[in-house]
Amino acid sequence: MGNTKHNGPMKKSKKPAPEHWVSPVPFGLGKVKPKHIRDSFKTMWENKDNLGYAANIITKGVCDGCALGVSGLYDQTLTGPHMCTTRFNVLRLNTMPAIKEEILHSDIDELRKYSSTELRKLGRIPYPLIRRPGERTFSRIEWDEAMDMVASKMKKLDPKQYAFYLTSRGITNESYYVGAKVSRFLGTNNIDNASRICHSPSKTALKRSVGVGASTANYQDWIGTDVLLFWGSVASNASPVSTKYMLEAKKKGTKIIVVNPYREPSMDEYWVPSVTESALFGTKVADDFYQVNIGGDIAFMHGIMKHWFEMEKTEHGSAVNHEFVNEHVNGYEELKGKVEEQSWEEIITSSGVSKERIIELAELLANSKNAVFAWALGLTMHSFATDNISQVANLALLRGYLGRKYNGLMPFRGHSSVQGSGEMGADPFVLPGGDFKGDNIERVEKLWGFDLPKWQGDIVGVTLENIVLPEDHERKIKLYYLSGGNFLETMPEPDFVEKALSELDIRVHQDIILNTSTLVDAKEAVIVLPAKTRYEQEGGGTSTSTERMVYFSPEIEGNKNRIEEARAEWKIYVDLAKRVKPETAHLVDFKDAQQIREEIAKANPSYDGIQHLKKQGDVFQWGGAWLCEDGICPTPDGKGNLITVDIPNLNKKPGDFYITTRRGKQFNSMVYKETDPFNQAERYDVLINKEDAKELSVEEGEGIVAYNQFGVFQGRARFADIARGNLGVHFPEGNFLLPKGRYEKFAGMPDYNIAVKVEKADRFNARKDTKYLEKPVEDLETTVS
């Protein structure tokens, strides 16, 4: 397998390109758009008490926002400094002082009046805290006492009865690795992380299709490819610096296509703050939008392939790259048979896109030598997500878009270093350097010096459900150890989640801030432990970007608002291990962060090189510039596999709408603005097609209710350019419509899409009054202000 190295950052084109401008009016005055410059000044003002430290984080640290991997002000894609609002938004988490004691120790019901946004703004957790049943306030507790309490509980429990979870808030590879190792050392495989909830199907699908679980390409491949195709991804909103790469790509002639039910304004027009031309005149991002139904992507791709096979009948080689397929791909005839048996009628009904439009895209791709396919949550948050992504891989394999410059498959990740979480072994299906099975178990046991628990650990959704199992059940979860995370605002069916969290004996929140889930009761104790940020971690830390770049982020000095009692996350795990199993804890002890990196290099052979990262700016890319280089895949026979998939049945009844959750001005579940600067939508607005609204006699701004057997969502109609029959609601506000217990069949992540009925609010409530007169349900009586 080839291993071409990445060349490092390339120069930007200096030539302005008026053909891509949104408007000749400077700064998009009069347009609905983000106010980047104003936001930047606001960030300075927010951090004014710690400005020197804030500046050091921006200029020396690796971004703890999105997963592009900007180190200091620079990245490996383009020369010149990069700035973005996502990074500015999370900056205050690292610079703010501790929460004022009088607020921190106020009555729990007073604290519960705050939203997560307000709790975040209160400041950092200053020292360990505890709250026992019946206690109205958190009280201060010493580290030793807190850790002894957790350890003595763990000693009493069967390891199947506790679980670990790590979120994606800037946690380093070192912490993921030690967390993964310590959980197995303590005897549990119940360990999971936030990235698996978002992108596990990407990994599962790519592994079965091409044998790798990561992006096969890098960002430079966008710049100059023929087609850059985004499926269900709002890259510009999630990772603003990526729009800079898109602008460069357009200048080199790349066509950008977006496949998404909603014509996301930020993928249509964007003002890139650190490119003068774009900051002034804006950039028309996408060349074309294909507004596919929610859940209609598989059918849409079947349509593209169906047309390709029709083209092949007229002229061999006009659509399929036979040379690549014959040499590097299995399953061609089976796939062809599967595609040809799909009728155009089924394809059009499921996808919601006309035959003419599908043919148009099929021909564009057939005539393109190079393409990069990137996707995000629009493909991964379905019960058939693995099939969605294998279908994307099918398109790439038929055209040979793999293993060379300007080509590849890219799961577009949202958060800094989430790529590293699974690669460090922090999920129930994996160990460092491979899956939790066979030879890899033996290899890791030999390296670690202890036996691993052999039972299959549960995923986060299941561990939450297992909290409410009968008392004597061997898998009843009684202790949950959380490093960050807020299940109340990220998991389906929040009411159930709250009940489950309160039924735990002990809940540990290792975090930098309070959130709404920290305030839920527990049967014996809620313990809160103050963690250090990635910039405070002694000996620095590393994070892995979407394109497999492993960056070193140094420890940054000069924090005026230092939290004296905060500890590095990995050190807390080691301390826990020493208290639970003192006699063998030397097996998981690390004297410093460098020692962890040295072990990571052995545990995950792809990461050989991480041990040499020692100072600011140090970086290496595992796997080289392209995975599957020259078409050779790390599968048993070296070939990629075409996978036949069915068009999913969404059980959509006439008159049903399909709903999906979208993010606004937010970062994961952290909301930064109540109004989305791109479309002015507020948090309870329901994005609906104007024609659909007309049929329901709904005016814009009118109260409407979306409901199903799981929940009721009261909001306001906001007309949007969204495919008919589809609705968009904000996450987490819309999670009440999503039931627990529905998981993707291969990767086990929750499904965030569901069918609902829609009615005018007054009609729904009037009907409800006649029907339920005898027992009003008070939570439905409240109106949305």
Secondary structure as GFF3:
##gff-version 3
##sequence-region A 1 785
A	DSSP	three_ten_helix	18	20	.	.	.	ID=ss1
A	DSSP	three_ten_helix	26	28	.	.	.	ID=ss2
A	DSSP	alpha_helix	36	46	.	.	.	ID=ss3
A	DSSP	three_ten_helix	48	50	.	.	.	ID=ss4
A	DSSP	alpha_helix	51	60	.	.	.	ID=ss5
A	DSSP	alpha_helix	85	95	.	.	.	ID=ss6
A	DSSP	alpha_helix	101	104	.	.	.	ID=ss7
A	DSSP	alpha_helix	108	111	.	.	.	ID=ss8
A	DSSP	alpha_helix	116	121	.	.	.	ID=ss9
A	DSSP	beta_strand	129	131	.	.	.	ID=ss10
A	DSSP	beta_strand	139	140	.	.	.	ID=ss11
A	DSSP	alpha_helix	143	156	.	.	.	ID=ss12
A	DSSP	three_ten_helix	159	161	.	.	.	ID=ss13
A	DSSP	beta_strand	162	166	.	.	.	ID=ss14
A	DSSP	alpha_helix	173	185	.	.	.	ID=ss15
A	DSSP	beta_strand	191	193	.	.	.	ID=ss16
A	DSSP	alpha_helix	194	210	.	.	.	ID=ss17
A	DSSP	three_ten_helix	219	222	.	.	.	ID=ss18
A	DSSP	beta_strand	227	231	.	.	.	ID=ss19
A	DSSP	alpha_helix	235	238	.	.	.	ID=ss20
A	DSSP	alpha_helix	242	251	.	.	.	ID=ss21
A	DSSP	beta_strand	255	259	.	.	.	ID=ss22
A	DSSP	alpha_helix	265	268	.	.	.	ID=ss23
A	DSSP	beta_strand	269	270	.	.	.	ID=ss24
A	DSSP	alpha_helix	276	281	.	.	.	ID=ss25
A	DSSP	beta_strand	283	284	.	.	.	ID=ss26
A	DSSP	beta_strand	288	290	.	.	.	ID=ss27
A	DSSP	alpha_helix	297	314	.	.	.	ID=ss28
A	DSSP	alpha_helix	322	328	.	.	.	ID=ss29
A	DSSP	beta_strand	329	330	.	.	.	ID=ss30
A	DSSP	alpha_helix	332	340	.	.	.	ID=ss31
A	DSSP	alpha_helix	344	351	.	.	.	ID=ss32
A	DSSP	alpha_helix	355	366	.	.	.	ID=ss33
A	DSSP	beta_strand	371	375	.	.	.	ID=ss34
A	DSSP	alpha_helix	377	380	.	.	.	ID=ss35
A	DSSP	alpha_helix	385	399	.	.	.	ID=ss36
A	DSSP	beta_strand	408	411	.	.	.	ID=ss37
A	DSSP	alpha_helix	418	423	.	.	.	ID=ss38
A	DSSP	beta_strand	430	431	.	.	.	ID=ss39
A	DSSP	beta_strand	434	435	.	.	.	ID=ss40
A	DSSP	alpha_helix	438	448	.	.	.	ID=ss41
A	DSSP	alpha_helix	460	466	.	.	.	ID=ss42
A	DSSP	beta_strand	479	483	.	.	.	ID=ss43
A	DSSP	three_ten_helix	487	489	.	.	.	ID=ss44
A	DSSP	alpha_helix	494	502	.	.	.	ID=ss45
A	DSSP	beta_strand	506	511	.	.	.	ID=ss46
A	DSSP	three_ten_helix	516	519	.	.	.	ID=ss47
A	DSSP	beta_strand	525	530	.	.	.	ID=ss48
A	DSSP	beta_strand	541	544	.	.	.	ID=ss49
A	DSSP	beta_strand	549	553	.	.	.	ID=ss50
A	DSSP	alpha_helix	569	580	.	.	.	ID=ss51
A	DSSP	three_ten_helix	585	588	.	.	.	ID=ss52
A	DSSP	alpha_helix	593	603	.	.	.	ID=ss53
A	DSSP	three_ten_helix	605	607	.	.	.	ID=ss54
A	DSSP	three_ten_helix	610	612	.	.	.	ID=ss55
A	DSSP	beta_strand	619	621	.	.	.	ID=ss56
A	DSSP	three_ten_helix	629	631	.	.	.	ID=ss57
A	DSSP	beta_strand	640	641	.	.	.	ID=ss58
A	DSSP	beta_strand	657	662	.	.	.	ID=ss59
A	DSSP	beta_strand	666	667	.	.	.	ID=ss60
A	DSSP	beta_strand	670	671	.	.	.	ID=ss61
A	DSSP	beta_strand	685	688	.	.	.	ID=ss62
A	DSSP	alpha_helix	690	695	.	.	.	ID=ss63
A	DSSP	beta_strand	703	707	.	.	.	ID=ss64
A	DSSP	beta_strand	712	719	.	.	.	ID=ss65
A	DSSP	beta_strand	726	730	.	.	.	ID=ss66
A	DSSP	three_ten_helix	733	737	.	.	.	ID=ss67
A	DSSP	beta_strand	753	760	.	.	.	ID=ss68
A	DSSP	alpha_helix	761	771	.	.	.	ID=ss69
A	DSSP	alpha_helix	778	781	.	.	.	ID=ss70
###
